[in-house]
Amino acid sequence: MASAGARTRAAAAKVVDAVVSEGQSLDAAIAVHETQLPPGERSLLRMLAYGTLRHHWRLQEWIGELINRPLKRRDSVINALLAIGLFQLCDTRIPDHAAVSQTVEAVRQLRRPKLAGLVNACLRRFQREDLAARSAGSSQSRFNHPQWLIDRLKSDWPDDADDILVANNARAPMWLRVNAARGTAAEYKGRLAVEGIGSSLLDGIPDAVCLSEPQRVDDLPGFTDGDVSVQDGAAQLAARWLLGDKPRRVLDACAAPGGKSGHVLELGNGNVDLTAIDNDANRLERVRDNHERIGLGATIVQGDASKPEEWWDGAPFDAILLDAPCSASGVIRRHPDIKLLRRDTDIEALSALQAEILQALWPLLAPGGRLLYVTCSVFRAENDDVVQAFIEANGDAVEDSVLPNNNIRDLMRRKACGYQVLPGTAGLDGFFYACLVKKVS
């Protein structure tokens, strides 16, 4: 019978191969394969899959040096397993002997016993020749990003690109959002301390708590009761910004999975009439679940944000949150598969969709109301270019460039239109915000 370590490594190889060879999302691949493992083995599966994908290009460069002829297409899962073995040897605290022996044993778990000798020889040679000490041969392997993404970052952020690339390959911290209707972040920090869980606060984002180490949500005091939710600190800027003028009727467009709308409900404390829409029925279930856990409700509608005529009741909104679909280039550290699944050609199509949705939602906003345009992208084409073109094309639209509080000024970069948080700034994800106000005629 195979050891638990070999079984977990085989499952991780299937996950990595599903992303690299089949184009599946990492979340979807993990959901399929982790159910086949006992709960105690799933954290190792995630660590191996995430780490291997973060370092994909460097690991593939090493594999190219270790293997004379590429593996056959039908054996791509062994290429993934070999990358997992190399990742263990150079980037984890797993003892070398365990990394090698259990990775080789996993070859048999994957029903490729004839390749066990090859995998063993490659891992031993990697150790013997200390390939990890050699300089990376290409910018792709040095930064562990595809060349198109490196080039676009260097074009958009010439002074910050290297820092963004490094931040994208780091493990993201776990951020929490404290339910402001039930307590403060400082109070919740104290509750965590009682449980022996370290945390810190960030000036300017009043509901945010950053954990010193990730925790299971079931171990967080009050999580099941809705006292706290998991949400990156930068994403928490949206609700307070949107609610600055205390609007009554609010639309959250593209609402799934419901983190921002949940925050709006908490801050509204019963005084906000919120409509949350999304075109994905399965993702809307997550919105309902998140709202139910915090004990608050909204009108939830399945609908296409670019076609409001199919779902809008005709009553204008005082405020609209447009969390636009985007490349997610600001959250790569949480989703390393983005580096493999996105293409440079996607950006033009996404920016066109963002402009279409923004134009479609604008007539739903009451005069004097505000629309907060948000993406988790760092690309100019999806952010300030979209907003600037919209303002130029709509005479009743003007940017409100006043930040919701001055304490976040040092976290954000002022753009031609809007503000950008870069990945890794104060431990935050990358987000873009632009606040538009409709002129009163």
C-alpha positions in Angstrom: 0.0 0.0 0.0 1.3 3.4 -1.0 2.4 5.8 1.8 0.3 8.9 2.5 3.1 11.1 1.2 3.3 9.4 -2.1 -0.5 9.5 -2.5 -0.5 13.2 -1.8 2.2 13.9 -4.3 0.5 11.9 -6.9 -2.7 13.9 -6.3 -0.7 17.2 -6.5 0.8 16.1 -9.8 -2.7 15.6 -11.2 -3.7 19.1 -10.0 -0.7 20.7 -11.6 -1.1 18.8 -14.8 -4.7 19.7 -15.0 -3.7 23.4 -14.9 -0.7 23.2 -17.2 -1.8 20.7 -19.8 -5.6 21.0 -19.7 -6.1 24.7 -18.8 -8.2 24.0 -15.7 -8.3 26.6 -13.0 -6.3 25.7 -9.9 -9.3 26.0 -7.6 -11.4 23.6 -9.8 -8.5 21.1 -10.1 -8.0 21.1 -6.3 -11.7 20.7 -5.7 -11.7 17.5 -7.8 -8.6 15.8 -6.4 -8.5 16.9 -2.7 -11.7 15.0 -2.0 -9.8 11.8 -2.7 -7.5 12.5 0.2 -8.1 12.5 4.0 -8.5 16.0 5.4 -5.1 15.8 7.1 -3.3 15.5 3.7 -5.0 18.3 1.9 -2.8 21.1 3.2 0.3 19.4 1.8 -1.5 19.0 -1.5 -2.3 22.7 -1.7 1.2 23.7 -0.7 2.8 21.5 -3.4 0.4 22.6 -6.1 0.5 26.3 -5.3 4.3 26.3 -4.9 5.0 24.4 -8.1 2.8 26.6 -10.2 4.4 29.8 -8.6 7.8 28.6 -9.8 6.7 26.9 -13.0 9.1 28.5 -15.4 12.3 28.0 -13.3 11.3 24.4 -12.6 10.7 23.7 -16.3 14.1 25.2 -17.1 15.7 22.7 -14.7 13.7 19.8 -16.1 14.9 20.7 -19.6 18.5 20.4 -18.3 17.8 17.1 -16.5 16.0 15.2 -19.3 17.6 14.6 -22.7 14.3 14.2 -24.5 10.9 15.7 -23.4 8.4 13.3 -21.9 5.6 12.2 -24.2 2.4 14.1 -24.1 0.6 11.2 -22.4 3.1 11.3 -19.6 2.7 15.1 -18.9 1.6 14.2 -15.3 5.1 12.8 -14.7 6.5 16.1 -15.8 4.3 17.8 -13.3 5.4 15.3 -10.6 9.0 15.9 -11.4 8.4 19.7 -11.0 6.9 19.0 -7.6 9.9 16.9 -6.6 12.3 19.8 -7.6 10.1 22.3 -5.8 10.4 20.3 -2.6 14.2 20.1 -2.8 14.7 23.8 -3.4 11.8 25.6 -1.7 10.5 23.6 1.2 11.7 22.3 4.5 10.7 18.7 3.6 13.8 16.5 4.2 15.5 15.7 0.9 15.3 12.0 1.4 11.6 12.1 2.0 11.1 14.4 -1.0 12.9 12.1 -3.3 11.6 8.7 -2.0 8.0 9.7 -1.8 8.0 11.5 -5.2 9.5 8.4 -6.8 6.9 6.2 -5.1 4.2 8.6 -6.5 5.3 7.6 -10.0 3.9 4.2 -9.4 0.7 5.7 -7.9 0.3 7.4 -11.3 0.7 4.0 -13.0 3.9 4.9 -14.8 6.3 2.5 -13.0 8.8 2.4 -15.9 9.4 6.1 -15.3 10.3 5.8 -11.7 14.0 5.3 -12.5 14.0 8.5 -14.6 12.4 10.6 -11.9 14.8 9.2 -9.3 17.9 9.9 -11.5 16.7 13.4 -12.2 16.2 14.3 -8.6 19.5 12.8 -7.5 21.3 14.6 -10.3 19.6 17.9 -9.3 21.0 17.5 -5.8 24.4 16.3 -7.0 25.0 19.1 -9.5 23.3 21.8 -7.3 21.3 23.2 -10.2 19.4 25.4 -7.8 22.6 27.5 -7.4 22.8 28.4 -11.1 21.5 31.6 -12.4 18.3 31.5 -14.3 18.7 31.5 -18.1 15.8 33.6 -19.2 13.7 36.4 -17.7 10.7 34.0 -17.7 12.6 31.6 -15.4 14.1 34.4 -13.3 10.8 36.0 -12.6 8.6 32.9 -13.0 6.1 34.8 -15.2 5.3 34.5 -18.9 7.2 37.0 -21.1 4.1 38.9 -22.2 3.2 39.6 -18.5 6.7 40.7 -17.7 6.7 43.0 -20.7 3.3 44.5 -19.9 4.3 45.1 -16.3 7.5 46.8 -17.3 5.6 49.0 -19.7 2.9 50.0 -17.3 5.0 50.1 -14.1 8.7 50.7 -15.2 9.8 51.7 -11.7 7.8 49.0 -9.9 7.7 46.0 -12.2 10.4 44.0 -10.4 8.8 44.5 -7.1 5.4 43.4 -8.5 6.9 40.3 -10.0 8.5 39.4 -6.7 5.3 40.1 -4.8 3.3 37.9 -7.2 5.5 34.9 -6.3 5.1 35.4 -2.5 2.5 33.6 -0.4 -0.3 36.1 0.4 -1.2 36.7 4.1 -4.7 35.9 5.4 -6.8 39.0 5.9 -10.0 39.2 7.9 -12.9 41.7 7.8 -14.5 42.3 11.2 -18.2 42.9 11.1 -18.4 46.5 12.2 -22.0 46.1 13.4 -20.7 43.7 16.1 -17.3 45.0 17.1 -14.0 46.7 16.1 -10.9 45.3 14.6 -9.0 46.1 17.8 -11.5 44.1 19.8 -11.3 41.1 17.5 -7.5 41.3 17.6 -7.9 40.8 21.4 -10.2 37.8 20.8 -7.6 36.2 18.6 -4.9 36.8 21.1 -6.9 34.8 23.7 -6.8 31.9 21.3 -3.1 32.2 20.8 -3.5 33.6 17.2 -1.2 36.5 16.3 -2.5 39.4 14.2 -1.9 43.0 13.2 -4.1 46.0 12.1 -3.5 48.5 9.3 -4.1 52.2 9.8 -6.7 53.4 7.2 -8.6 50.2 6.7 -10.6 50.1 9.9 -12.2 46.7 9.7 -9.1 44.8 8.6 -7.1 42.3 10.6 -4.0 40.5 9.1 -3.2 37.1 10.6 0.4 36.3 11.4 -0.2 32.8 10.1 -3.1 31.4 8.1 -5.8 29.6 10.1 -8.7 27.3 9.4 -11.8 29.4 9.3 -13.5 27.0 11.8 -10.7 28.0 14.3 -11.5 31.7 14.1 -13.6 32.9 17.0 -17.1 34.0 15.8 -16.6 33.0 12.2 -19.6 30.7 11.9 -21.7 33.4 13.7 -20.7 36.1 11.1 -18.5 38.2 13.4 -15.7 38.0 10.9 -15.1 37.1 7.2 -12.1 36.4 5.1 -11.4 39.3 2.7 -8.2 40.9 1.6 -7.5 44.3 3.1 -7.4 46.1 -0.2 -10.8 44.7 -1.2 -12.2 46.2 2.0 -11.7 49.7 0.7 -14.7 49.4 -1.6 -17.7 49.4 0.8 -16.7 52.4 2.9 -15.8 54.4 -0.3 -19.1 53.5 -1.9 -21.1 54.4 1.2 -19.5 57.7 1.9 -22.7 59.7 1.1 -24.9 57.2 3.0 -26.9 56.0 -0.1 -30.2 54.2 0.4 -30.5 52.2 -2.7 -27.3 50.4 -3.8 -26.4 48.0 -6.7 -23.5 45.6 -6.5 -22.8 44.5 -10.1 -20.8 41.3 -10.7 -21.3 40.6 -7.0 -20.0 37.0 -6.6 -18.7 35.7 -4.3 -20.3 38.3 -2.1 -17.4 39.7 0.0 -17.9 43.4 -0.9 -21.7 43.2 -0.8 -21.5 41.6 2.6 -19.3 44.5 3.8 -21.9 47.0 2.4 -24.6 45.2 4.4 -22.6 45.2 7.6 -21.8 48.9 7.3 -25.3 49.8 6.2 -26.6 48.2 9.4 -30.1 47.8 8.0 -30.3 51.2 6.3 -29.2 50.0 2.8 -31.5 48.5 0.2 -28.9 46.3 -1.7 -29.4 44.5 -5.0 -26.6 42.1 -5.9 -26.4 40.7 -9.4 -24.2 38.2 -11.1 -24.6 36.1 -14.3 -23.3 32.9 -12.7 -26.0 30.9 -10.8 -23.5 28.8 -9.0 -21.5 31.7 -7.8 -24.6 33.4 -6.7 -25.1 30.6 -4.2 -21.9 31.6 -2.6 -23.3 35.2 -2.3 -26.3 33.8 -0.6 -24.2 31.6 1.7 -22.0 34.6 2.7 -24.9 36.8 3.4 -26.7 34.2 5.4 -23.6 33.6 7.6 -23.4 37.2 8.5 -27.2 37.3 9.1 -28.0 40.0 6.6 -29.9 39.9 3.3 -30.1 41.6 -0.1 -32.1 41.2 -3.3 -30.1 38.7 -5.3 -30.6 38.5 -9.0 -29.1 36.4 -11.7 -28.4 38.7 -14.6 -25.8 40.1 -17.1 -24.5 43.4 -15.9 -24.1 44.6 -19.5 -27.8 44.0 -20.2 -29.7 45.7 -17.3 -32.9 45.9 -19.5 -33.3 42.2 -18.6 -33.3 42.6 -14.8 -33.5 46.3 -13.8 -36.9 47.5 -12.3 -36.4 51.0 -13.6 -35.8 52.7 -10.2 -32.4 54.5 -10.1 -29.7 53.6 -7.7 -28.0 56.0 -5.4 -24.7 54.1 -5.6 -23.3 51.4 -7.8 -20.4 49.1 -7.2 -18.9 47.8 -10.4 -16.4 45.1 -9.5 -15.6 44.5 -13.2 -14.4 41.2 -14.6 -10.7 41.5 -15.3 -7.4 39.7 -15.8 -7.0 39.3 -12.0 -3.3 40.4 -12.5 -3.4 42.0 -9.0 -4.1 38.7 -7.2 -1.6 36.4 -8.9 0.0 35.5 -5.5 -3.4 34.0 -4.5 -4.0 32.4 -7.9 -0.7 31.5 -9.5 -2.6 29.6 -12.3 -3.4 33.1 -13.7 0.2 33.2 -15.0 -0.5 30.1 -17.1 -4.1 30.6 -18.1 -4.2 34.2 -19.1 -2.9 35.4 -22.5 -1.9 38.9 -23.6 -4.8 38.9 -26.1 -7.2 38.5 -23.2 -6.5 42.1 -22.0 -8.0 43.9 -25.1 -11.2 41.7 -24.9 -11.5 42.3 -21.1 -11.1 46.1 -21.4 -13.8 46.2 -24.1 -16.1 44.2 -21.8 -15.4 46.5 -18.9 -16.2 49.6 -21.0 -19.4 47.9 -22.2 -20.6 47.1 -18.6 -19.7 50.6 -17.4 -21.6 52.2 -20.2 -24.6 49.9 -19.6 -24.8 50.6 -15.9 -24.4 54.4 -16.0 -28.1 55.1 -16.9 -29.1 53.2 -13.7 -27.3 55.8 -11.5 -29.4 58.7 -10.1 -28.1 62.2 -10.7 -25.6 63.1 -7.9 -25.0 59.4 -7.2 -21.6 57.7 -7.3 -20.3 54.6 -9.2 -17.2 53.0 -7.8 -15.3 51.2 -10.6 -13.1 48.4 -9.2 -10.8 45.8 -10.6 -8.2 43.4 -9.2 -5.9 44.2 -12.1 -2.7 46.3 -12.3 -2.9 46.9 -16.1 -3.5 50.4 -17.3 -5.6 49.0 -20.2 -8.2 47.7 -17.8 -8.1 50.5 -15.3 -7.4 54.2 -15.9 -7.7 53.8 -19.7 -11.2 52.5 -19.4 -12.3 55.2 -16.9 -10.7 58.0 -18.8 -12.3 57.0 -22.1 -15.6 56.7 -20.4 -15.4 60.2 -18.8 -14.4 61.7 -22.2 -17.4 60.0 -23.9 -20.0 61.0 -21.1 -20.4 64.6 -20.3 -22.3 63.9 -17.1 -19.5 61.8 -15.6 -16.8 63.3 -13.4 -14.2 61.7 -11.2 -14.4 62.3 -7.5 -10.7 62.0 -6.7 -11.1 62.6 -2.9 -10.1 59.5 -1.0 -12.4 58.2 1.7 -9.7 58.8 4.3 -6.2 60.2 4.1 -4.6 57.3 5.9 -4.8 55.2 2.7 -3.0 57.8 0.6 0.4 56.1 1.1 -1.1 52.7 0.1 -2.3 54.0 -3.3 -0.8 55.3 -6.4 -2.6 58.2 -8.1 -3.3 57.4 -11.8 -4.5 59.5 -14.7 -7.9 58.5 -13.4 -8.4 56.6 -10.2 -6.0 55.0 -7.7 -3.9 51.8 -7.7 -2.9 49.5 -4.8 0.1 47.5 -6.0 0.4 43.8 -4.9 2.5 43.4 -1.8 2.0 47.0 -0.5 1.5 46.6 3.2 0.7 42.9 2.5 -2.3 43.8 0.3 -3.5 42.5 -3.0 -3.4 44.6 -6.1 -6.7 46.7 -6.7 -7.7 49.6 -8.8 -10.4 52.1 -7.7 -12.0 55.0 -9.5 -15.0 56.9 -8.1 -17.3 58.5 -10.7 -20.1 60.9 -9.9 -23.1 61.7 -12.1 -23.6 65.5 -12.5 -26.9 67.0 -11.5 -28.3 68.8 -14.5 
